[in-house]
């Protein structure tokens, strides 16, 4: 997303580095494009201090790649951006991003004059026949600092900025079956997605779950809360959007999801399992680095 911020990559490079920002760590995954496909070059995790400028910490971790020209993609932490759904402005396609800041109004906590955004089309029309879009919005000055900070090294080219919700769609098969995903990184609120054919049909952030997820002795309450959120989401997808039932519900969480799955299984017709990402090299990388890896792979694919 937000690729319009960046100049195009002109050098013929094969190394792409994905950096994912989480609450306490930066995760780095570097991939090369070989004759047989993608090859993992390196993977690492380092501490992240949210009191320090993000652009400086990113520059520090990318120093290891200065000797070899590379593309860089960054996965933003959830706290930096907002995802909202709005009616698609009735203007020519090339004017949509210009019109959106005024459309968002009070939906995001950013001034309309200091906002950067991108959007993806919603897969179904509203009941009134109108088209909707999912908009990703962030503070322009913050992202500009990030871009400018990384542009100081001519051999490290920032080409993509990704949102985690979009990258999560890369983790499931690209087929016509709907899946509900519950994804939580350490010390972060979970988010819930319904994904079908790599499109986002529903996206919600689940507030107030960090402490509940840390208290393993409160399994009953945690399971009940998640069960309610799952049921609400399924009702919206199946009843309001008139879509066929979900194929499965997949968990990737900070807490041990197995007891929660066992508690919820009797009440859910859809299969429930741990999320096992379905993209290249995911099986050889620690799960904490999956967003960084997915970002690197998408960025490498986009510039081929």
Secondary structure, DSSP 8 states (H G I E B T S, - for coil): --GGGS----S---EEEEEEE-SSEEEEEEEEEETTEEEEEEEEEEE--TTS-HHHHHHHHHGGGTTS-EEEEEE--TTTEEEEEEE--SS-GGGHHHHHHHHHGGGSSS-TTSEEEEEEE-SS--TTS--EEEEEEEEHHHHHHHHHHHTTSTTEEEEEEE-HHHHHGGGS-SSS--EEEEE--TTS--EEEEEETTEEEEEEE-TT-HHHHH-GGGHHHHHHHHHHHHHHHHHIIIIIS-----SEEEEE-SS-HHHHHHHHGGG-SSEEEE----STTGGGS-GGGHHHHHHHHHHHHHT-
